Amino acid sequence: MVGIVVVSHSERAAEGIAEVAAEMAGDTRIEPVGGDGKGGIGTVPDAIEDAIDAAAGEGSDAADADGVVVLVDLGSAVMNADVAVELSEAEAVIADAPVLEGAVNAAVAATDPSATMESVREQAEAARDMEKL
């Protein structure tokens, strides 16, 4: 199973986006992470790494993830997620996608029993072309 991490500068935004995506996710692990760790706005590489590991199921008996797709909001979240991907022992990629629409697309794609990290990432990135009107 492919896990998903939602990274936002706002902890509440990350939690809300993960909550929306979880409506489509079935048993997919979706981990929200955001904020500077002190109640402020920002992102922290160590916290993102922990979320990647959790989405991969590391540290549990259920370490059966087929990789993790990370969605980020903007700016330094990209840089910090990149550092976290490098630090984590889990296999993970960052999707170049809008965070909310990408997370929903990724969640739907991850429910496919044959989903791969790359197929989930592709579906997240397909959200760039979604029209709303």
C-alpha positions in Angstrom: 0.0 0.0 0.0 1.3 3.5 -0.9 1.2 6.0 2.0 0.6 9.7 1.7 2.0 12.7 3.6 0.4 16.2 3.5 2.8 19.0 4.4 1.6 22.5 5.0 3.0 25.5 6.8 -0.1 25.4 8.9 -0.7 22.4 11.1 -4.5 22.9 10.9 -4.4 23.2 7.1 -2.4 19.9 6.8 -4.9 18.2 9.1 -7.9 19.5 7.2 -6.5 18.5 3.8 -5.7 15.0 5.2 -9.2 14.8 6.5 -10.7 15.6 3.1 -8.4 13.1 1.3 -9.2 10.4 3.9 -12.8 10.4 2.8 -11.5 8.8 -0.4 -8.6 6.8 1.0 -10.0 3.6 2.4 -7.2 2.0 4.5 -4.5 4.2 3.0 -2.2 5.8 5.6 -2.4 9.6 5.3 -0.2 11.6 7.7 -0.6 15.4 8.1 2.3 17.5 9.2 2.8 21.2 9.5 3.7 24.1 11.6 7.0 25.0 13.1 6.7 22.7 16.1 6.0 25.7 18.4 2.5 26.5 17.4 3.6 28.8 14.6 3.6 28.8 10.8 6.4 26.8 9.1 7.7 23.3 8.4 10.3 21.2 10.1 12.3 18.4 8.3 12.4 16.1 11.3 8.6 16.2 11.7 8.2 15.6 8.0 10.6 12.6 8.2 8.5 11.2 11.1 5.4 11.6 9.0 7.0 9.8 6.1 8.0 6.9 8.4 4.5 6.7 9.8 2.9 6.7 6.4 5.3 3.9 5.4 4.3 1.9 8.5 7.9 2.0 9.8 8.2 1.2 13.5 5.1 -1.1 13.4 4.4 -4.6 12.5 2.5 -3.3 9.4 5.6 -2.0 7.5 4.0 -2.9 4.2 4.0 0.4 2.4 5.0 0.4 -1.2 6.5 3.9 -0.8 5.1 7.3 0.2 3.9 10.2 -1.9 4.5 13.6 -0.2 2.4 16.6 -1.1 3.6 20.1 -0.1 2.0 23.5 -0.1 4.8 26.0 -1.1 8.2 27.5 -0.6 10.3 26.1 2.2 7.9 23.1 2.6 9.4 21.8 -0.7 12.9 22.2 0.6 12.2 20.7 4.0 10.3 17.8 2.5 13.2 17.2 0.2 15.6 17.0 3.2 13.1 14.7 5.0 12.9 12.3 2.0 16.7 12.1 1.9 16.9 11.4 5.7 14.1 8.8 5.8 14.8 5.2 5.2 11.4 4.8 3.6 11.1 5.2 -0.1 9.3 8.5 -0.8 8.8 11.0 -3.6 7.5 14.5 -3.6 4.6 15.2 -6.0 4.6 18.4 -8.0 0.9 18.9 -7.4 -1.6 21.3 -5.8 -1.8 20.1 -2.2 -5.6 19.6 -1.7 -6.6 18.3 -5.2 -3.4 16.3 -5.4 -4.0 14.7 -2.0 -7.5 13.7 -3.0 -6.3 12.3 -6.4 -3.5 10.4 -4.6 -5.9 9.0 -2.0 -8.2 7.6 -4.7 -5.2 6.2 -6.7 -3.8 4.6 -3.6 -6.9 2.5 -3.1 -6.1 0.5 -6.2 -4.6 -2.8 -5.1 -2.0 -2.5 -7.9 -1.1 1.1 -7.0 2.6 2.0 -7.0 4.4 5.0 -5.6 4.8 6.3 -9.2 1.2 5.7 -10.2 -0.1 7.5 -7.1 2.4 10.4 -7.7 1.2 10.6 -11.4 -2.4 10.9 -10.3 -1.5 13.6 -7.7 0.3 15.5 -10.4 -2.7 15.2 -12.8 -4.6 17.5 -10.4 -2.6 20.4 -11.9 -4.8 20.3 -14.9 -8.2 20.1 -13.1 -10.7 22.7 -14.0 -13.1 23.9 -11.3 -15.6 25.8 -13.5 
